C-alpha cells in the first residue's frame, strides 16, 4: 500500500499538532546538549565546589560528599530541559512568520507499522489533485513544519526558522522538501537570500542544509543557561534568485 507525505500551507487548526512537532524536535536535542555540557571545565569545578561545601560547612564525610556529583548532573539536565522548553515556546509564539508549511503523513487507520521502515512518497496538494490520489481511508498526522519571516537587518532577505520533523519520519527527504518549499517561496516573493541559525547538536540538520545549498556564514558560541552550558552555533546562508 502506498503511503504519502503531503507538503502544504499551514491552516489555523494545525497549531496544536504543529506545536507538538516543534517541541519534540527541540527536546530531542536535550541529551546532546547535556553531554556537551558535561565536558566543560566549569561543570567539573562545580562538582568539586559542591562536594567541598558539604564536607567543610556541614561536616558530611567525604565519601558521602561524592553523592553531590550525580545531583549536579541531574540539576544540569533539568536546567537544560527548562531552557530548551522556553526556547521552543519562543520560536512558537514570539516569532511571527510570513508563511508557514506543514508536512502531513497520510496513513491507514489502525496504522501499526514503524514509520522508519516504511517508504513514503512526498507530494504537494496539487499533486494529489493531479494524480487523483484519494484522500478517503487515510488518517492524517502532521509530522513536520517550517516557517519563514523577514530578516531583521536586511529588507530583501528572509529568515528560515522552526524547521522540525518527527524523529520517526526523518531520513526520508521531508526536511529537504520543506527547505525547498521555502526557497521557491522566497524566489516568488522578491527575497534574494535566506539565512538561519542552528546549533552543533543538530547534526542531521547540518547535512540537510548542505544538501540544500546553504553555506557557512558565521560561527559563534551562545550561552544556553550559564557559562557551564554553551553551544557552538552556525549561521548559514543561501542565495536565491528572485523570479521578478
Secondary structure, 3 states (H helix, E strand, C coil): CCEEEEEEECCHHHHHHHHHHHHHHHHCCHHHHHHHHHCCHHHHHHHHHHHHHHHHHHCCCHHHHCHHHHHHHHHHHHHHHHHHHHHHHHHHHCCCCCEEEEEEEEEECCCCCCHHHCCEEEEEHHHHHHHCCCCCCEEEEEEEEEEEEECCCCCCEEEEEEEEECHHHCCCCHHHHHHHHHHHHHHHCCCCEEEEEEECCCHHHHHHHHHCCCEEEEEEEEECCCCCCEEEEEEEEEECCCCC
